[in-house]
Amino acid sequence: MCAPTRRTARHTMLIVLRGITFIAAIIAVSNARAYDWTEKSANAMMPACRAIIQSSPNLTGKAPFEVANCAGLVEGVAFGLLWSGSICPDPRVTTEQIVRMVIQYIDKQQPVRARQSFKYLAAEAIKKAFPCESK
């Protein structure tokens, strides 16, 4: 019977470490909080967005993830519109200011529109707030 070589021992150790890493990843994912990635309506997103613009945000009942999700969605929509040349905002505008404009726009819509996609209404609001001048 042959004694194990260093190469075989190293190979076995790598396989064991990969297995441990795989099991740890499965455990981490199974304990992660599930998030509903379905399309959010404006009604569903508004409480989290309002928490952003409050002077002392009351996050009771609102997960920080949902608040960050609002800011991220608004910023993502604005960046996409900017990149496509659809808007021409002042370079000094902040995400908080854009969120405030989106909230005001959605609040002015008829209640039936508040059931529509938050991203769609945010895009409308941002386009109206930052039109490009025609030349």
FINUMAR-753876 format. One record per residue (C-alpha): residue number from 1; residue in three letters; x, y, z. Coordinates in Angstrom, 3 decimals. Layout:
BEGIN
loke seq = NUM type = ALA xx = X yy = Y zz = Z
...
This chain:
BEGIN
loke seq = 1 type = MET xx = 0.000 yy = 0.000 zz = 0.000
loke seq = 2 type = CYS xx = 1.388 yy = 3.389 zz = -0.943
loke seq = 3 type = ALA xx = 1.660 yy = 6.265 zz = 1.489
loke seq = 4 type = PRO xx = -0.348 yy = 9.335 zz = 0.449
loke seq = 5 type = THR xx = 1.722 yy = 11.898 zz = -1.383
loke seq = 6 type = ARG xx = 1.658 yy = 15.584 zz = -0.583
loke seq = 7 type = ARG xx = -0.199 yy = 16.231 zz = -3.803
loke seq = 8 type = THR xx = -2.962 yy = 13.771 zz = -2.899
loke seq = 9 type = ALA xx = -3.281 yy = 15.178 zz = 0.621
loke seq = 10 type = ARG xx = -3.484 yy = 18.729 zz = -0.727
loke seq = 11 type = HIS xx = -6.101 yy = 17.670 zz = -3.273
loke seq = 12 type = THR xx = -8.175 yy = 15.984 zz = -0.553
loke seq = 13 type = MET xx = -7.941 yy = 19.071 zz = 1.655
loke seq = 14 type = LEU xx = -9.143 yy = 21.309 zz = -1.190
loke seq = 15 type = ILE xx = -12.143 yy = 19.057 zz = -1.773
loke seq = 16 type = VAL xx = -13.017 yy = 19.138 zz = 1.946
loke seq = 17 type = LEU xx = -12.659 yy = 22.952 zz = 2.060
loke seq = 18 type = ARG xx = -14.863 yy = 23.342 zz = -1.012
loke seq = 19 type = GLY xx = -17.500 yy = 21.168 zz = 0.639
loke seq = 20 type = ILE xx = -17.379 yy = 23.207 zz = 3.847
loke seq = 21 type = THR xx = -17.624 yy = 26.442 zz = 1.861
loke seq = 22 type = PHE xx = -20.599 yy = 25.092 zz = -0.093
loke seq = 23 type = ILE xx = -22.411 yy = 24.041 zz = 3.090
loke seq = 24 type = ALA xx = -21.707 yy = 27.423 zz = 4.732
loke seq = 25 type = ALA xx = -23.108 yy = 29.209 zz = 1.665
loke seq = 26 type = ILE xx = -26.277 yy = 27.094 zz = 1.737
loke seq = 27 type = ILE xx = -26.794 yy = 27.850 zz = 5.431
loke seq = 28 type = ALA xx = -26.222 yy = 31.576 zz = 4.879
loke seq = 29 type = VAL xx = -28.691 yy = 31.726 zz = 1.998
loke seq = 30 type = SER xx = -31.333 yy = 29.714 zz = 3.828
loke seq = 31 type = ASN xx = -31.199 yy = 32.136 zz = 6.777
loke seq = 32 type = ALA xx = -31.341 yy = 35.253 zz = 4.599
loke seq = 33 type = ARG xx = -34.537 yy = 37.285 zz = 4.719
loke seq = 34 type = ALA xx = -36.543 yy = 36.721 zz = 1.566
loke seq = 35 type = TYR xx = -37.360 yy = 39.835 zz = -0.428
loke seq = 36 type = ASP xx = -40.286 yy = 40.166 zz = -2.776
loke seq = 37 type = TRP xx = -38.755 yy = 41.241 zz = -6.088
loke seq = 38 type = THR xx = -42.103 yy = 41.651 zz = -7.823
loke seq = 39 type = GLU xx = -42.970 yy = 45.013 zz = -9.308
loke seq = 40 type = LYS xx = -43.837 yy = 47.461 zz = -6.528
loke seq = 41 type = SER xx = -46.709 yy = 49.890 zz = -6.889
loke seq = 42 type = ALA xx = -46.339 yy = 53.529 zz = -5.966
loke seq = 43 type = ASN xx = -48.630 yy = 52.896 zz = -2.975
loke seq = 44 type = ALA xx = -46.308 yy = 50.158 zz = -1.718
loke seq = 45 type = MET xx = -43.151 yy = 52.264 zz = -2.096
loke seq = 46 type = MET xx = -44.374 yy = 55.615 zz = -0.775
loke seq = 47 type = PRO xx = -43.970 yy = 54.948 zz = 2.996
loke seq = 48 type = ALA xx = -40.317 yy = 53.982 zz = 2.521
loke seq = 49 type = CYS xx = -39.713 yy = 56.970 zz = 0.249
loke seq = 50 type = ARG xx = -41.331 yy = 59.351 zz = 2.715
loke seq = 51 type = ALA xx = -38.973 yy = 58.076 zz = 5.434
loke seq = 52 type = ILE xx = -36.038 yy = 59.338 zz = 3.335
loke seq = 53 type = ILE xx = -37.207 yy = 62.940 zz = 3.336
loke seq = 54 type = GLN xx = -38.363 yy = 63.174 zz = 6.942
loke seq = 55 type = SER xx = -36.039 yy = 65.276 zz = 9.062
loke seq = 56 type = SER xx = -35.775 yy = 62.451 zz = 11.586
loke seq = 57 type = PRO xx = -36.789 yy = 59.308 zz = 9.711
loke seq = 58 type = ASN xx = -39.115 yy = 57.038 zz = 11.611
loke seq = 59 type = LEU xx = -38.153 yy = 53.610 zz = 10.364
loke seq = 60 type = THR xx = -40.465 yy = 51.772 zz = 12.759
loke seq = 61 type = GLY xx = -42.073 yy = 49.051 zz = 10.692
loke seq = 62 type = LYS xx = -39.994 yy = 49.944 zz = 7.650
loke seq = 63 type = ALA xx = -36.922 yy = 47.856 zz = 7.080
loke seq = 64 type = PRO xx = -33.851 yy = 49.912 zz = 6.214
loke seq = 65 type = PHE xx = -33.640 yy = 47.785 zz = 3.077
loke seq = 66 type = GLU xx = -36.983 yy = 49.141 zz = 1.859
loke seq = 67 type = VAL xx = -35.864 yy = 52.728 zz = 2.459
loke seq = 68 type = ALA xx = -32.630 yy = 52.080 zz = 0.582
loke seq = 69 type = ASN xx = -34.632 yy = 50.320 zz = -2.130
loke seq = 70 type = CYS xx = -36.618 yy = 53.517 zz = -2.747
loke seq = 71 type = ALA xx = -33.476 yy = 55.633 zz = -3.002
loke seq = 72 type = GLY xx = -31.818 yy = 53.057 zz = -5.226
loke seq = 73 type = LEU xx = -34.797 yy = 52.771 zz = -7.558
loke seq = 74 type = VAL xx = -35.104 yy = 56.543 zz = -7.921
loke seq = 75 type = GLU xx = -31.367 yy = 56.941 zz = -8.466
loke seq = 76 type = GLY xx = -31.324 yy = 54.054 zz = -10.958
loke seq = 77 type = VAL xx = -34.236 yy = 55.437 zz = -12.959
loke seq = 78 type = ALA xx = -32.642 yy = 58.905 zz = -12.987
loke seq = 79 type = PHE xx = -29.277 yy = 57.507 zz = -14.082
loke seq = 80 type = GLY xx = -30.888 yy = 55.506 zz = -16.876
loke seq = 81 type = LEU xx = -32.749 yy = 58.572 zz = -18.124
loke seq = 82 type = LEU xx = -29.601 yy = 60.696 zz = -17.877
loke seq = 83 type = TRP xx = -27.523 yy = 58.103 zz = -19.709
loke seq = 84 type = SER xx = -30.101 yy = 57.884 zz = -22.506
loke seq = 85 type = GLY xx = -30.162 yy = 61.670 zz = -22.877
loke seq = 86 type = SER xx = -33.810 yy = 61.922 zz = -21.813
loke seq = 87 type = ILE xx = -33.162 yy = 64.367 zz = -18.964
loke seq = 88 type = CYS xx = -30.798 yy = 67.265 zz = -18.279
loke seq = 89 type = PRO xx = -30.609 yy = 67.801 zz = -14.507
loke seq = 90 type = ASP xx = -28.472 yy = 70.300 zz = -12.657
loke seq = 91 type = PRO xx = -25.281 yy = 68.416 zz = -11.701
loke seq = 92 type = ARG xx = -25.724 yy = 69.531 zz = -8.069
loke seq = 93 type = VAL xx = -29.108 yy = 67.825 zz = -7.604
loke seq = 94 type = THR xx = -29.132 yy = 65.174 zz = -4.870
loke seq = 95 type = THR xx = -30.942 yy = 61.852 zz = -4.640
loke seq = 96 type = GLU xx = -32.979 yy = 63.225 zz = -1.731
loke seq = 97 type = GLN xx = -34.161 yy = 66.140 zz = -3.896
loke seq = 98 type = ILE xx = -35.150 yy = 63.775 zz = -6.690
loke seq = 99 type = VAL xx = -37.004 yy = 61.505 zz = -4.224
loke seq = 100 type = ARG xx = -38.856 yy = 64.585 zz = -2.937
loke seq = 101 type = MET xx = -39.892 yy = 65.508 zz = -6.512
loke seq = 102 type = VAL xx = -41.058 yy = 61.954 zz = -7.212
loke seq = 103 type = ILE xx = -43.160 yy = 61.914 zz = -4.022
loke seq = 104 type = GLN xx = -44.767 yy = 65.257 zz = -4.891
loke seq = 105 type = TYR xx = -45.525 yy = 64.058 zz = -8.427
loke seq = 106 type = ILE xx = -47.081 yy = 60.783 zz = -7.259
loke seq = 107 type = ASP xx = -49.113 yy = 62.602 zz = -4.571
loke seq = 108 type = LYS xx = -50.656 yy = 64.815 zz = -7.294
loke seq = 109 type = GLN xx = -51.765 yy = 61.813 zz = -9.374
loke seq = 110 type = GLN xx = -55.227 yy = 60.360 zz = -9.130
loke seq = 111 type = PRO xx = -55.454 yy = 57.457 zz = -6.660
loke seq = 112 type = VAL xx = -55.820 yy = 54.927 zz = -9.468
loke seq = 113 type = ARG xx = -52.367 yy = 55.860 zz = -10.791
loke seq = 114 type = ALA xx = -50.806 yy = 55.166 zz = -7.388
loke seq = 115 type = ARG xx = -51.450 yy = 51.475 zz = -8.067
loke seq = 116 type = GLN xx = -49.180 yy = 51.626 zz = -11.109
loke seq = 117 type = SER xx = -45.496 yy = 50.779 zz = -11.143
loke seq = 118 type = PHE xx = -43.422 yy = 53.009 zz = -8.882
loke seq = 119 type = LYS xx = -40.542 yy = 52.985 zz = -11.395
loke seq = 120 type = TYR xx = -42.829 yy = 54.075 zz = -14.238
loke seq = 121 type = LEU xx = -44.275 yy = 56.983 zz = -12.257
loke seq = 122 type = ALA xx = -40.796 yy = 57.923 zz = -10.989
loke seq = 123 type = ALA xx = -39.572 yy = 58.077 zz = -14.594
loke seq = 124 type = GLU xx = -42.492 yy = 60.348 zz = -15.532
loke seq = 125 type = ALA xx = -41.762 yy = 62.632 zz = -12.582
loke seq = 126 type = ILE xx = -38.048 yy = 62.855 zz = -13.313
loke seq = 127 type = LYS xx = -38.636 yy = 63.560 zz = -17.029
loke seq = 128 type = LYS xx = -41.006 yy = 66.407 zz = -16.144
loke seq = 129 type = ALA xx = -38.641 yy = 67.834 zz = -13.525
loke seq = 130 type = PHE xx = -35.520 yy = 67.827 zz = -15.731
loke seq = 131 type = PRO xx = -36.460 yy = 68.377 zz = -19.372
loke seq = 132 type = CYS xx = -33.712 yy = 69.077 zz = -21.867
loke seq = 133 type = GLU xx = -33.930 yy = 72.396 zz = -23.680
loke seq = 134 type = SER xx = -34.694 yy = 72.079 zz = -27.382
loke seq = 135 type = LYS xx = -32.126 yy = 73.671 zz = -29.641
